[in-house]
Amino acid sequence: MSNQKWIIKEEVARIEVRVGDINYGGHMGNDKALLVFHDARIAFFKTLGFDEKNIGGPGIIMRNAQVTFRKEVFLNDLLLVDVGIENVTPMSFDVTYTVRREKDNAVVFTGSTGLVAFDYEQRKPVKLPEVFLEKIRTARCAGRAI
């Protein structure tokens, strides 16, 4: 395995900022970034034929999260999210996110989530299934790897 970027899929999700996403500062609350990441990750896994409960056997569990805010996000902004996979190890990988505002294509925030393959019946981390690894290898060859 390696620390290189495996794949990135552009505009995997399009998300409209709702009134409940806005805080007292009049912009999107910082906690909502993880919800944007979550929605985009679900859409990304769906393009690969997986979901968070099953990536070829086990599900996933989050190890860590990181967000870098670049610009304010406002009510009714439409956000486009590019999602990628990097830093694949035998049991884990990072999912990266670049979130742009549709109207001006400005990058408004970026981030990553560290995910671990997890067997929810045994309540323990496990190895990434070969079918998952093969799918991201194949997608890397067919899509835009960076």
N, C-alpha and C positions, 0 to 999 in steps of 0.2 A: 504494500500500500504506500501511499505517499502524501505529502503535504501540498501537492499541487491542486489547482482548481480542476475539478472533474467536469463540470457542466454548468451552464447558466441558461435559463429560459427567460426570454424577455416578455414583459407584459403578461405574466401568468395570471395576474389578478387585477381587477379594476374595482376600486372601493370608493364609495361616496361617504364623505364625512357627515355624520348625523348630529342632530342637536345634542344628544346624550354624550357625544365625544368632546364637546366643548366645555372648557373649565371657566373659572371666574376671570381669567385673563383674556377671555374672548377668543382663544385659539384652542386647538386640540390638546387635551391633557396628555402629559407624558406617558401615563399608564396605558393609553390607547394604542401606543406604538406596538406593544406586544400582541394586542388583538389584531392589528393589521398584519403583523408577521404570521400569526396563527391562521388567519383566513387565507393568506397567500400560500402558506405551507400546505394547507389542505388541498388547495387548487393545484399546486405543483405536484404533490404526491399522486393526485388523481390523473394528471397527464402521464405519469409513469405506470399507472395501473395499480397503485397501492393506496392505503390510507394509514392514519396514525396508529390504528389498532393492529394492522397487519402489513408488514413490509416483506412478506414472503414467509411468514410464520410468526415471529415476535412482533410486538409493537415497538413504540419508541417512548422514551421518557426524557425530559429536558434536564440537562446537566447545568447549563448556564445560559445567560442572555446578555447581550450588549447592544446598546442603542447610542448612536451619535446624531444629535439634532442639528440641522443646518439652517432651516427656515421655519417660520410659523406656518401652521396649517389651519385653515378656517372652515367654517360651516359651508357645506355643499361643495367643497373642493373635491375633485375627482382625482384619486390617487392611482397610479400605475405602479405595479410592483414586479421587479425582476428578481428571480430566485435562483440560487445556485447551490452546489454542493462542493465542499473542499475539505481538506484535512481528514481524509478517510483513514481510519485505523481498523483493526480487526473487530472492534466492538462499537465504534462510534464514528460520527462525522459532524461537520458543521454545516449549517444551512445559512447562506448569506442572503441579505435583502437590500435592494436599492429601491427606494420609494420616491417617485417623481410626481409632481403636480401636473396634471394633463394640460392645463391651459397655457403654461409657460415652459413646460418640460424641466422645471427646476428640481434638482434633487433636494428633497425636504428632510429626509432622514435616511440613515443606513443602519445596518446592524447585522447581528448573527445570533444564532441559537445553537448551542452544542447539544447534540442528541445522541442517546445511547440506545442500542437495541435492548429491549427489555421483555422478559417473559413474565406476563402479569399473573399467570397461574402459579409459577414458582417464586414470584416476587424477587427476581434477580436479573442482573445484566447478563446478556448472552452475546455470542458472536453474530455479526451481521450475516444474514442468509446469502448464500451464493446467488440466488435468483435476484435479489436486490442489487448486489454488486454487478452482476451481469447486465441488468437493466440500465444502471447508470453508466456503465462502460459503453453499452450500445447507444444510449442517448447521447453520450459524449461524442461518439463518432459521427452520429447523424445530425446532431445539433451544433450549437456554438460552444465549443470548449475554449476556455481562456487560460 
